Amino acid sequence: MPADDDHSAHMNVGEAESRRLLVKTIFGAALSLPVLIIAMSHGAIAAFNVPWINWLQLALTTPVLFWCGGQFFRSALKGLRHLSANMDTLVALGTGAAYLYSLAATIWPGFFASVGGAPAHSDMVMGGVPMVAVYYEAAAVIIVLILLGKYFEARATGQTGAAIKRLIGMQAKTARVVRAGVEQDVPIESVVVGDTVLVRPGEKIPVDGRVDSGRSAVDESMLTGESVPVEKTPGDDVFGATMNTTGALRLSATKVGHDTALQQIVRLVQEAQGSKAPIARLADRISGIFVPIVIAIALITFAVWWFASPPETRLNMSLITSVSVLIIACPCALGLATPTAIMVGTGRGAERGILIKGGEALETAHTLSAIVLDKTGTITRGKPALTDVHPLPGINESDLLRLAASAERSSEHPLAAAIVEGARAKGLTLSEPTAFTAVVGHGIEATADGRAVLVGKRALLSDRGIDPSALAAIPKAPPTAGKTPMYAALDGAPAGLIAVADTVKPDSRSAIEHMQAMGLRVAMITGDNALTAASVARAVGIAPDLVFAEVLPEHKADHVRNLQAKGLIVGMVGDGINDAPALAQADVGLAMGTGTDVAIEASDITLIRGDLRTVPDAIALSRATMRTIRQNLFWAFIYNLIGIPIAAGVLYPLTGWLLSPIFASAAMAFSSISVVLNSLRLRRAHL
């Protein structure tokens, strides 16, 4: 099966799992709602005071437990075989005990009503049948709540596979090759190493290769993240799925199929996602301790009452008290503790432009100790912008910029677009150029307002017989670090320098300072040259030893891995396709919402506005959410700790009753309400 078919099959399985969980959740909720209403009425609604009401609850709860919740029981049995316990074990134990007790009470109500102080409504008799309290609603509602959480988790996990699908979709579907002197379009799979491939302006380069002839500027941003196209001349390497912009190229294929740079990125994303260890859930860790304790208490309770009770009530007392222990331990509030906090936390994040894919990202983000920031599009704007205009003495700055921008209007080069946008931002009125010529790899020449204009590299002026040395002496000329200078000439004479650069976002420095104040080590990674990287790092306050420059796309994940090997919990922030492997490798990947779909889907958190200030906000939200979850778990368990001794019958010698269903229901409701209210406090969390 081809690789892309494997990816599609994998994603189809993930989508099917999400749909299956959604169907079960909706079905379970529809059956559980009437059971919950009946239980919460506590006999106050006359219509429910009928002999067969418990049988109705049994009929509604059974499919919820065994069809909707079957996976929890299978998981619990698997854990039992390995002598381990997790959240599924606690769910199965609590819901199973509640169901079996309720089933027995429904079939043999007289048995349970015969014990003094037995669960109410034993004093009520309907048609000669004692009304004994049942706990069907606990079993059904817990199953639905846990299923809902698993649905959201499966949905978030399944979406990560879409990143790989989009990566594969970026490559060209066909290639124009020359075979036996004839040009022909062939499927990309048919290209072999050594084939001569022709690429016209505006086409994707189909495979990795080496330029044999032609000159052009190639947009490699999908690989390098750098916004400025790279000039390509004979002997230069080009990469599949990058975009040829201005000139025609003739190249020899050097890597095809799985060996291309794009396919290597696909493989790296797969490996990073597959190797990420699942984070142990806090509830699972607690359950691993709590479940054996509850079972031990239930067994001890059974044994104590077996020996302490009179022979005629020995079985009844032992059974009711031990099962009551298991029922009161049923994780109703525990089932709400994590999903409610995550639901409110993710909603709060969405209000602030922070989309969090699931509880795992929230759980991990609060532990981050290092943040790696991609330079282009994350710290900087991600596209060239006009920064400097330096005319020679006697030439007006506005005139130079207006004429240069007018001449550049017909160029499709990103640097030309930066000059045009910069001139318009200054309110200059541009004219239509005539006699426009793009000199591939060098610049442009045109006539604007009747004047001959040249804009481009120093070599362009020299080729036209213009001495550019006068421009080197311009006072306050733009520094080379991080900027691309372009030489301008008017009417055959040097006129000045114009510089463009990928400028730092205005809020980047304050955001980085905020992260550092939170105790995070902030690093920067880029495929750009070391001089430019150092200049940007100085501007935003990143330490020189945490700047990684000239990093190839496939090596970005290596730098993340190296930091992890030092014991750091690493978050990666990026926006490009080239960042996808590093985003997947990081403990938490944060993608700028202004970036590529692949980066967004390979990440755990998406920052919609593309504002770096939302990175510390996301971490602060994670810390607040995890703090709330811990508080919720405390309240969820404190009621268990109070209720279990009562369920075990410690008050029976003093009061003559075991566990009042009114107390059990009130405690369960109060614990659930306290958990929900505590989670709602996250809506006012200060970020």
C-alpha positions as CSV (number, residue, x, y, z in Angstrom):
1,M,0.0,0.0,0.0
2,P,1.4,3.4,-0.9
3,A,2.5,5.7,1.9
4,D,-0.3,8.2,1.3
5,D,-2.9,5.4,1.4
6,D,-1.5,4.4,4.8
7,H,-1.9,8.0,6.0
8,S,-5.5,8.1,4.7
9,A,-6.4,4.7,6.3
10,H,-4.9,5.9,9.6
11,M,-7.0,9.1,9.5
12,N,-10.1,7.2,8.5
13,V,-9.7,5.0,11.6
14,G,-9.3,8.1,13.8
15,E,-12.4,9.8,12.3
16,A,-14.4,6.6,12.7
17,E,-13.4,6.4,16.4
18,S,-14.6,10.0,17.0
19,R,-17.9,9.3,15.3
20,R,-18.4,6.1,17.3
21,L,-17.8,7.9,20.6
22,L,-20.1,10.7,19.5
23,V,-22.9,8.3,18.7
24,K,-22.5,6.5,22.0
25,T,-22.4,9.8,24.0
26,I,-25.6,11.1,22.4
27,F,-27.4,7.7,22.8
28,G,-26.3,7.4,26.4
29,A,-27.3,11.0,27.2
30,A,-30.8,10.5,25.7
31,L,-31.4,7.4,27.9
32,S,-29.7,8.8,31.0
33,L,-31.7,12.0,31.2
34,P,-35.0,10.4,32.3
35,V,-33.2,8.2,34.8
36,L,-31.5,11.3,36.3
37,I,-34.9,13.1,36.5
38,I,-36.5,10.1,38.2
39,A,-33.7,9.8,40.7
40,M,-33.5,13.5,41.6
41,S,-37.2,13.7,42.3
42,H,-36.8,11.6,45.5
43,G,-40.4,10.5,45.3
44,A,-41.7,14.1,45.1
45,I,-43.3,13.6,41.7
46,A,-46.4,11.4,42.0
47,A,-46.1,10.0,38.5
48,F,-42.8,8.3,39.5
49,N,-44.3,6.6,42.6
50,V,-45.3,3.5,40.8
51,P,-44.1,-0.2,41.4
52,W,-42.4,-0.6,38.1
53,I,-40.4,2.7,38.1
54,N,-37.2,0.8,39.1
55,W,-37.7,-1.6,36.2
56,L,-38.0,1.4,33.8
57,Q,-34.7,2.7,35.1
58,L,-33.1,-0.7,34.7
59,A,-34.3,-0.9,31.1
60,L,-32.9,2.6,30.3
61,T,-29.6,2.1,32.2
62,T,-28.6,-1.4,30.9
63,P,-27.8,-0.3,27.3
64,V,-25.9,2.8,28.6
65,L,-23.8,0.6,30.8
66,F,-23.0,-2.3,28.6
67,W,-23.1,-0.8,25.1
68,C,-22.0,2.8,25.7
69,G,-19.7,1.9,28.6
70,G,-18.5,-1.5,27.6
71,Q,-15.0,-0.2,26.8
72,F,-14.4,0.8,30.4
73,F,-15.2,-2.7,31.7
74,R,-12.9,-4.2,29.1
75,S,-10.1,-1.8,30.1
76,A,-10.7,-2.6,33.8
77,L,-10.5,-6.4,33.1
78,K,-7.3,-5.9,31.1
79,G,-5.8,-3.9,34.0
80,L,-6.9,-6.6,36.5
81,R,-5.0,-9.2,34.5
82,H,-1.9,-7.0,34.8
83,L,-2.6,-6.1,38.4
84,S,-3.0,-2.4,37.6
85,A,-5.7,0.2,38.1
86,N,-6.6,3.5,36.3
87,M,-9.6,5.8,35.8
88,D,-11.3,3.1,33.8
89,T,-11.0,0.7,36.7
90,L,-12.6,3.2,39.1
91,V,-15.4,3.9,36.6
92,A,-16.1,0.2,36.1
93,L,-15.9,-0.5,39.8
94,G,-18.3,2.3,40.8
95,T,-20.8,2.0,38.0
96,G,-20.7,-1.8,38.1
97,A,-21.3,-1.8,41.9
98,A,-24.1,0.8,41.6
99,Y,-25.8,-1.2,38.7
100,L,-25.5,-4.6,40.3
101,Y,-26.8,-3.4,43.7
102,S,-29.7,-1.6,42.0
103,L,-30.4,-4.7,39.9
104,A,-30.6,-6.9,43.0
105,A,-32.7,-4.3,44.8
106,T,-35.1,-4.2,41.8
107,I,-35.4,-8.0,41.6
108,W,-35.5,-8.7,45.4
109,P,-36.6,-5.5,47.1
110,G,-37.8,-7.4,50.1
111,F,-34.3,-8.7,50.8
112,F,-32.8,-5.2,51.1
113,A,-35.8,-3.8,52.9
114,S,-35.6,-6.5,55.6
115,V,-32.5,-5.0,57.1
116,G,-33.1,-2.4,59.8
117,G,-32.1,1.0,58.6
118,A,-31.9,-0.2,55.0
119,P,-31.7,2.4,52.2
120,A,-34.9,4.3,51.9
121,H,-37.6,4.2,50.6
122,S,-38.0,0.9,52.4
123,D,-40.8,2.4,54.5
124,M,-42.8,3.0,51.3
125,V,-44.8,0.1,49.8
126,M,-46.4,0.3,46.4
127,G,-48.8,-2.5,45.5
128,G,-47.2,-4.7,48.1
129,V,-43.7,-4.0,46.8
130,P,-41.2,-2.2,49.1
131,M,-39.6,0.8,47.4
132,V,-35.9,0.4,47.9
133,A,-33.4,3.1,46.8
134,V,-31.5,2.4,43.6
135,Y,-28.5,4.1,42.0
136,Y,-29.1,3.6,38.3
137,E,-28.6,7.4,37.6
138,A,-25.0,7.3,39.1
139,A,-24.0,4.5,36.7
140,A,-25.6,6.0,33.6
141,V,-24.5,9.6,34.1
142,I,-20.9,8.8,34.9
143,I,-20.6,6.7,31.8
144,V,-22.0,9.5,29.6
145,L,-19.7,12.1,31.2
146,I,-16.6,10.1,30.8
147,L,-17.6,9.2,27.2
148,L,-18.0,12.9,26.4
149,G,-14.4,13.6,27.6
150,K,-13.1,10.8,25.6
151,Y,-14.9,12.0,22.5
152,F,-13.2,15.4,22.7
153,E,-9.9,13.7,23.3
154,A,-10.3,11.4,20.3
155,R,-11.4,14.3,18.1
156,A,-8.3,16.4,19.0
157,T,-6.0,13.4,18.5
158,G,-7.5,12.5,15.1
159,Q,-7.0,16.0,13.7
160,T,-3.2,15.7,14.1
161,G,-3.2,13.2,11.2
162,A,-4.5,15.9,8.9
163,A,-1.2,17.6,9.0
164,I,0.5,14.7,7.2
165,K,-2.3,14.6,4.6
166,R,-1.8,18.3,3.9
167,L,2.0,17.9,3.6
168,I,1.5,15.1,1.0
169,G,-1.0,17.3,-0.8
170,M,1.6,20.0,-1.3
171,Q,3.7,18.2,-3.7
172,A,3.1,18.6,-7.5
173,K,1.0,15.8,-9.1
174,T,2.8,15.9,-12.4
175,A,6.2,16.8,-13.8
176,R,7.3,18.0,-17.2
177,V,10.3,15.8,-18.2
178,V,12.5,15.6,-21.3
179,R,12.9,12.0,-22.6
180,A,14.4,11.1,-25.9
181,G,14.3,14.8,-26.8
182,V,10.6,15.1,-26.3
183,E,8.9,17.1,-23.5
184,Q,6.1,15.2,-21.8
185,D,4.0,15.5,-18.6
186,V,4.2,12.4,-16.4
187,P,2.8,11.5,-13.0
188,I,5.2,12.5,-10.2
189,E,5.6,8.9,-9.3
190,S,7.1,8.2,-12.7
191,V,10.1,10.6,-12.3
192,V,13.4,8.9,-11.7
193,V,16.7,10.1,-10.6
194,G,18.6,11.6,-13.6
195,D,15.5,12.8,-15.4
196,T,15.7,16.3,-17.0
197,V,12.8,18.3,-15.5
198,L,11.5,21.6,-16.9
199,V,9.8,24.1,-14.5
200,R,8.1,27.3,-15.9
201,P,7.5,30.5,-13.9
202,G,4.7,30.1,-11.3
203,E,4.9,26.3,-11.2
204,K,5.8,24.1,-8.2
205,I,9.1,22.3,-8.5
206,P,8.1,18.6,-8.6
207,V,11.2,16.9,-7.2
208,D,14.5,17.7,-5.5
209,G,17.1,18.5,-8.2
210,R,20.1,20.5,-9.4
211,V,19.7,23.4,-11.8
212,D,21.3,22.7,-15.2
213,S,20.3,26.0,-16.9
214,G,18.2,29.0,-16.3
215,R,17.9,31.6,-13.5
216,S,15.0,32.2,-11.2
217,A,14.0,33.2,-7.6
218,V,12.4,30.2,-5.8
219,D,10.0,30.7,-2.9
220,E,11.3,28.1,-0.3
221,S,9.3,29.4,2.6
222,M,7.4,26.1,3.0
223,L,10.8,24.5,3.8
224,T,12.9,27.2,5.4
225,G,10.2,29.6,6.7
226,E,12.2,32.5,5.3
227,S,10.0,34.9,3.3
228,V,12.6,36.2,0.8
229,P,12.9,34.0,-2.4
230,V,16.2,32.4,-3.0
231,E,18.0,33.1,-6.3
232,K,18.8,30.0,-8.2
233,T,21.5,29.7,-10.9
234,P,23.1,26.7,-12.6
235,G,24.6,24.3,-10.0
236,D,22.2,25.3,-7.2
237,D,19.9,22.8,-5.5
238,V,16.1,23.1,-5.6
239,F,13.5,21.2,-3.6
240,G,10.2,19.6,-4.4
241,A,7.0,21.5,-3.5
242,T,8.8,24.9,-3.5
243,M,7.5,27.5,-5.8
244,N,9.3,28.8,-8.9
245,T,8.5,32.5,-9.2
246,T,10.1,34.5,-12.0
247,G,12.3,32.5,-14.5
248,A,12.3,29.1,-16.2
249,L,14.5,26.4,-14.9
250,R,15.9,23.2,-16.4
251,L,17.1,20.8,-13.7
252,S,18.2,17.2,-13.1
253,A,16.3,15.2,-10.7
254,T,18.5,14.1,-7.7
255,K,15.9,12.8,-5.2
256,V,12.4,11.4,-5.9
257,G,9.7,9.7,-3.9
258,H,10.4,9.1,-0.2
259,D,13.9,10.7,-0.5
260,T,12.7,14.3,-1.2
261,A,12.9,17.0,1.5
262,L,9.1,17.2,1.7
263,Q,8.8,13.4,2.3
264,Q,11.5,13.6,5.0
265,I,9.4,16.3,6.8
266,V,6.4,14.0,6.5
267,R,8.4,11.2,8.1
268,L,9.7,13.4,10.9
269,V,6.2,14.6,11.7
270,Q,5.1,11.0,11.9
271,E,8.0,9.9,14.1
272,A,7.6,12.9,16.4
273,Q,3.9,12.4,16.9
274,G,4.3,8.6,17.3
275,S,7.1,8.8,19.8
276,K,5.5,11.4,22.1
277,A,4.8,9.5,25.3
278,P,1.2,9.8,26.5
279,I,1.0,11.9,29.6
280,A,-0.4,10.1,32.6
281,R,-3.7,11.5,33.7
282,L,-3.8,12.9,37.3
283,A,-7.0,11.0,37.8
284,D,-5.4,7.8,36.7
285,R,-2.6,8.2,39.1
286,I,-5.0,8.9,42.0
287,S,-7.2,6.0,40.9
288,G,-4.2,3.6,40.9
289,I,-4.0,4.3,44.6
290,F,-7.6,4.8,45.4
291,V,-9.1,1.7,43.8
292,P,-7.1,-0.9,45.8
293,I,-7.9,1.1,49.0
294,V,-11.6,1.1,48.3
295,I,-11.7,-2.6,47.4
296,A,-9.8,-3.4,50.6
297,I,-12.2,-1.3,52.7
298,A,-15.2,-3.0,51.0
299,L,-13.7,-6.5,51.8
300,I,-12.9,-5.5,55.4
301,T,-16.4,-4.1,55.8
302,F,-18.0,-7.3,54.5
303,A,-15.8,-9.4,56.9
304,V,-16.5,-7.2,59.9
305,W,-20.3,-7.3,59.5
306,W,-20.3,-11.0,58.7
307,F,-18.8,-11.7,62.1
308,A,-20.5,-8.9,64.0
309,S,-24.1,-9.3,62.7
310,P,-26.7,-11.8,64.0
311,P,-26.8,-15.0,61.8
312,E,-30.3,-14.1,60.4
313,T,-29.1,-10.7,59.0
314,R,-25.4,-11.6,58.4
315,L,-25.6,-11.8,54.6
316,N,-27.8,-8.8,54.2
317,M,-25.7,-6.5,56.4
318,S,-22.4,-7.7,55.0
319,L,-23.6,-7.3,51.4
320,I,-25.3,-3.9,51.8
321,T,-22.5,-2.3,53.7
322,S,-19.7,-3.5,51.4
323,V,-21.6,-2.6,48.2
324,S,-22.5,0.8,49.7
325,V,-18.8,1.4,50.1
326,L,-18.2,0.7,46.4
327,I,-21.2,2.9,45.5
328,I,-20.2,5.9,47.6
329,A,-16.8,5.7,46.0
330,C,-18.4,6.0,42.6
331,P,-16.6,8.9,40.9
332,C,-19.5,11.2,40.0
333,A,-17.6,14.4,41.0
334,L,-14.4,12.8,39.8
335,G,-16.0,12.3,36.4
336,L,-16.7,16.1,36.4
337,A,-13.5,17.2,37.9
338,T,-11.3,17.2,34.9
339,P,-13.7,17.7,31.9
340,T,-15.5,20.7,33.5
341,A,-12.2,22.5,34.2
342,I,-10.9,21.6,30.7
343,M,-14.2,22.8,29.1
344,V,-14.1,26.1,30.9
345,G,-10.4,26.5,30.4
346,T,-10.5,25.9,26.7
347,G,-13.5,28.2,26.4
348,R,-11.6,30.9,28.2
349,G,-8.6,30.3,25.9
350,A,-10.8,30.7,22.8
351,E,-12.0,34.1,24.1
352,R,-8.4,35.1,24.2
353,G,-7.5,33.7,20.8
354,I,-6.0,30.5,22.1
355,L,-7.4,27.3,20.7
356,I,-6.4,24.2,22.8
357,K,-6.9,20.8,21.2
358,G,-7.4,18.8,24.3
359,G,-6.7,18.2,28.0
360,E,-3.2,16.7,27.3
361,A,-2.0,20.1,26.0
362,L,-3.4,21.9,28.9
363,E,-1.9,19.4,31.4
364,T,1.6,19.7,29.9
365,A,1.7,23.4,29.2
366,H,1.9,24.3,32.9
367,T,5.1,22.3,33.3
368,L,7.0,24.0,30.5
369,S,10.5,25.1,31.4
370,A,11.7,26.3,27.9
371,I,10.1,27.9,24.9
372,V,11.7,27.7,21.4
373,L,10.5,30.4,19.0
374,D,10.8,30.2,15.3
375,K,12.1,33.6,14.0
376,T,10.2,34.2,10.8
377,G,6.5,34.8,11.2
378,T,6.7,34.3,15.0
379,I,9.0,36.9,16.3
380,T,9.1,38.8,13.0
381,R,6.2,39.7,10.7
382,G,7.1,36.9,8.2
383,K,7.3,39.1,5.1
384,P,9.7,41.8,3.9
385,A,8.8,45.4,4.7
386,L,10.5,48.7,3.8
387,T,12.9,49.9,6.5
388,D,15.3,52.4,4.9
389,V,15.5,54.9,2.1
390,H,18.9,56.7,1.8
391,P,19.2,59.0,-1.3
392,L,22.5,60.5,-2.4
393,P,22.9,64.2,-1.7
394,G,20.7,66.3,-4.0
395,I,18.0,63.7,-4.5
396,N,14.7,63.9,-2.6
397,E,13.9,60.9,-0.5
398,S,10.2,60.8,-1.4
399,D,11.0,61.2,-5.1
400,L,13.5,58.3,-5.0
401,L,11.0,56.0,-3.2
402,R,8.1,57.1,-5.5
403,L,10.1,56.4,-8.7
404,A,11.5,53.1,-7.4
405,A,8.1,51.9,-6.2
406,S,6.4,52.9,-9.5
407,A,9.0,50.9,-11.4
408,E,8.6,47.9,-9.1
409,R,4.8,47.8,-9.5
410,S,5.0,45.4,-12.4
411,S,7.3,43.0,-10.5
412,E,6.0,39.9,-8.6
413,H,9.0,39.7,-6.4
414,P,8.3,39.9,-2.6
415,L,11.0,42.6,-2.2
416,A,9.3,44.7,-4.9
417,A,6.0,44.3,-3.1
418,A,7.6,45.5,0.1
419,I,8.8,48.7,-1.6
420,V,5.4,49.3,-3.2
421,E,3.6,48.8,0.1
422,G,6.1,51.0,1.9
423,A,5.6,53.8,-0.6
424,R,1.8,53.6,-0.4
425,A,2.0,53.6,3.4
426,K,3.8,56.9,3.2
427,G,1.0,58.3,1.1
428,L,3.0,58.5,-2.2
429,T,1.1,58.4,-5.5
430,L,2.6,55.9,-7.9
431,S,2.6,56.0,-11.6
432,E,2.4,53.1,-14.2
433,P,5.8,52.0,-15.4
434,T,6.7,51.5,-19.0
435,A,9.4,49.5,-20.7
436,F,9.5,47.2,-17.7
437,T,12.1,44.4,-17.7
438,A,12.8,41.9,-14.9
439,V,16.4,41.0,-14.9
440,V,16.2,37.5,-13.3
441,G,18.3,37.2,-10.2
442,H,19.4,40.9,-10.3
443,G,16.5,43.3,-10.2
444,I,14.4,45.4,-12.5
445,E,14.7,48.2,-15.0
446,A,11.8,50.4,-16.1
447,T,10.7,53.9,-17.1
448,A,8.6,55.8,-14.6
449,D,7.4,59.4,-15.1
450,G,9.8,59.6,-18.1
451,R,12.8,58.7,-16.1
452,A,15.0,55.5,-16.4
453,V,14.9,53.6,-13.2
454,L,17.1,50.7,-12.1
455,V,16.5,48.9,-8.7
456,G,18.4,45.7,-7.7
457,K,21.7,44.3,-6.8
458,R,25.0,46.1,-7.0
459,A,25.9,44.0,-10.0
460,L,22.9,45.3,-12.0
461,L,24.2,48.8,-11.8
462,S,27.7,47.6,-12.8
463,D,26.3,45.6,-15.8
464,R,24.6,48.8,-17.1
465,G,27.8,50.8,-16.8
466,I,26.9,52.7,-13.6
467,D,29.5,53.0,-10.9
468,P,27.8,51.9,-7.6
469,S,30.8,52.9,-5.4
470,A,29.2,56.3,-4.6
471,L,26.4,54.5,-2.8
472,A,28.8,52.8,-0.4
473,A,29.7,56.2,1.1
474,I,26.1,57.1,1.9
475,P,25.9,58.3,5.6
476,K,23.7,56.2,7.8
477,A,23.5,53.5,5.2
478,P,21.4,50.5,6.4
479,P,23.4,47.9,8.3
480,T,23.5,44.5,6.5
481,A,22.3,42.5,9.5
482,G,18.7,41.4,8.9
483,K,18.2,43.8,6.0
484,T,18.4,43.4,2.2
485,P,19.9,46.5,0.6
486,M,18.9,47.4,-3.0
487,Y,20.8,49.8,-5.2
488,A,18.8,52.4,-7.1
489,A,19.9,54.5,-10.2
490,L,18.0,57.2,-12.0
491,D,18.7,58.2,-15.6
492,G,22.0,56.3,-15.7
493,A,23.4,57.7,-12.4
494,P,23.5,56.2,-8.9
495,A,20.6,57.6,-6.8
496,G,20.5,55.9,-3.4
497,L,20.0,52.7,-1.3
498,I,16.6,51.2,-0.4
499,A,16.5,48.5,2.3
500,V,13.8,46.0,3.2
501,A,13.7,43.5,6.0
502,D,11.5,41.0,7.8
503,T,10.8,43.4,10.8
504,V,10.2,42.4,14.4
505,K,6.6,42.4,15.5
506,P,6.0,45.4,17.9
507,D,4.9,43.1,20.8
508,S,7.6,40.4,20.5
509,R,10.0,41.9,23.0
510,S,7.4,42.4,25.7
511,A,6.0,38.9,25.2
512,I,9.5,37.4,25.5
513,E,10.2,39.4,28.6
514,H,6.9,38.1,30.1
515,M,7.9,34.5,29.3
516,Q,11.3,35.0,30.9
517,A,9.6,36.5,34.0
518,M,7.6,33.3,34.2
519,G,10.8,31.4,34.7
520,L,11.0,30.1,31.1
521,R,14.2,29.8,29.1
522,V,13.4,31.4,25.7
523,A,15.4,30.3,22.6
524,M,15.1,31.3,19.0
525,I,15.6,29.0,16.0
526,T,15.8,30.0,12.3
527,G,17.1,28.9,9.0
528,D,18.3,32.4,8.4
529,N,22.0,33.4,8.6
530,A,23.8,33.9,11.9
531,L,24.2,37.7,11.5
532,T,20.5,38.3,10.9
533,A,19.6,35.9,13.8
534,A,21.9,37.7,16.2
535,S,20.4,41.0,15.2
536,V,16.8,39.9,15.8
537,A,17.8,38.2,19.1
538,R,19.4,41.4,20.4
539,A,16.3,43.4,19.5
540,V,14.0,41.1,21.5
541,G,16.3,40.2,24.4
542,I,17.1,36.6,23.7
543,A,20.5,35.4,25.1
544,P,23.1,34.6,22.4
545,D,23.6,31.0,23.7
546,L,20.0,30.3,23.0
547,V,20.0,31.4,19.4
548,F,20.2,28.6,16.8
549,A,20.8,29.9,13.3
550,E,21.2,28.4,9.8
551,V,19.1,25.3,11.0
552,L,17.7,23.1,8.2
553,P,14.1,22.1,8.6
554,E,14.8,18.5,9.4
555,H,17.2,19.6,12.2
556,K,14.8,21.9,14.0
557,A,13.3,18.9,15.8
558,D,16.8,17.8,16.7
559,H,17.4,21.0,18.6
560,V,14.1,20.5,20.5
561,R,15.1,17.0,21.2
562,N,18.5,18.1,22.6
563,L,16.8,20.5,25.0
564,Q,14.5,17.7,26.1
565,A,17.6,15.5,26.7
566,K,18.8,18.2,29.2
567,G,15.7,17.6,31.3
568,L,13.7,20.6,30.0
569,I,10.0,20.5,29.2
570,V,10.0,22.2,25.8
571,G,7.3,24.2,24.0
572,M,7.8,25.1,20.3
573,V,6.2,28.1,18.7
574,G,6.2,28.3,14.9
575,D,4.1,29.0,11.8
576,G,5.6,27.3,8.8
577,I,5.5,23.8,7.3
578,N,9.2,23.6,8.1
579,D,8.3,23.9,11.8
580,A,5.9,21.0,11.8
581,P,8.4,18.3,12.9
582,A,9.6,20.5,15.7
583,L,6.0,21.3,16.7
584,A,5.2,17.6,16.9
585,Q,8.4,16.8,18.7
586,A,7.9,19.4,21.4
587,D,6.1,18.6,24.6
588,V,3.7,21.3,23.6
589,G,3.5,22.7,20.0
590,L,2.1,26.2,19.7
591,A,1.3,27.3,16.1
592,M,0.6,30.9,15.1
593,G,-2.9,31.1,13.5
594,T,-1.5,33.3,10.8
595,G,0.7,30.4,9.6
596,T,0.2,27.3,7.5
597,D,-2.5,24.7,8.0
598,V,0.1,22.0,8.4
599,A,1.9,23.8,11.3
600,I,-1.5,24.5,12.9
601,E,-2.6,20.8,12.7
602,A,0.8,19.5,13.9
603,S,0.5,21.6,17.0
604,D,-1.3,21.2,20.3
605,I,-2.3,24.8,20.7
606,T,-3.2,27.4,18.0
607,L,-2.7,31.1,18.7
608,I,-5.4,32.5,16.4
609,R,-4.2,36.2,16.3
610,G,-0.6,35.3,15.6
611,D,0.2,37.5,18.6
612,L,3.3,36.3,20.6
613,R,1.8,37.7,23.8
614,T,-0.8,34.9,23.7
615,V,2.1,32.3,24.4
616,P,2.5,33.4,28.1
617,D,-1.3,33.7,28.3
618,A,-1.7,30.1,27.2
619,I,0.8,28.9,29.8
620,A,-0.8,31.0,32.5
621,L,-4.2,29.5,31.5
622,S,-2.7,26.0,31.7
623,R,-1.4,26.7,35.2
624,A,-4.8,28.0,36.3
625,T,-6.6,25.1,34.8
626,M,-4.4,22.5,36.4
627,R,-4.7,24.2,39.7
628,T,-8.5,24.1,39.4
629,I,-8.4,20.4,38.4
630,R,-6.4,19.6,41.5
631,Q,-8.8,21.5,43.7
632,N,-11.7,19.6,42.0
633,L,-10.1,16.3,42.6
634,F,-9.6,17.2,46.3
635,W,-13.3,18.0,46.7
636,A,-14.3,15.0,44.7
637,F,-12.4,12.7,47.0
638,I,-13.1,14.4,50.3
639,Y,-16.8,13.4,50.0
640,N,-15.7,9.9,49.3
641,L,-13.5,9.9,52.4
642,I,-16.4,11.2,54.5
643,G,-19.0,9.0,52.9
644,I,-17.1,5.7,52.9
645,P,-16.9,5.3,56.7
646,I,-20.7,6.0,56.9
647,A,-21.3,3.5,54.1
648,A,-19.2,1.0,56.0
649,G,-21.6,1.3,58.9
650,V,-19.5,3.0,61.5
651,L,-22.6,5.0,62.6
652,Y,-24.9,2.0,62.7
653,P,-24.2,1.1,66.4
654,L,-25.0,4.6,67.4
655,T,-27.9,5.5,65.0
656,G,-29.3,2.2,63.9
657,W,-29.0,3.1,60.2
658,L,-26.5,2.5,57.5
659,L,-26.3,4.9,54.6
660,S,-29.2,7.3,54.0
661,P,-29.9,7.7,50.3
662,I,-30.9,11.3,51.0
663,F,-27.4,11.9,52.4
664,A,-25.8,10.0,49.6
665,S,-27.7,11.9,46.9
666,A,-27.1,15.3,48.7
667,A,-23.4,14.6,49.1
668,M,-23.1,13.5,45.5
669,A,-25.0,16.5,44.2
670,F,-23.1,18.9,46.5
671,S,-19.7,17.5,45.5
672,S,-20.7,17.8,41.8
673,I,-22.0,21.3,42.2
674,S,-18.8,22.4,44.1
675,V,-16.7,21.0,41.3
676,V,-18.7,22.8,38.6
677,L,-18.7,26.1,40.4
678,N,-15.0,25.8,41.1
679,S,-14.4,25.2,37.4
680,L,-16.5,28.2,36.4
681,R,-14.1,30.4,38.3
682,L,-11.6,29.9,35.4
683,R,-13.8,32.2,33.4
684,R,-12.4,35.0,35.5
685,A,-8.9,33.8,35.6
686,H,-6.3,36.6,35.2
687,L,-4.0,35.8,32.2
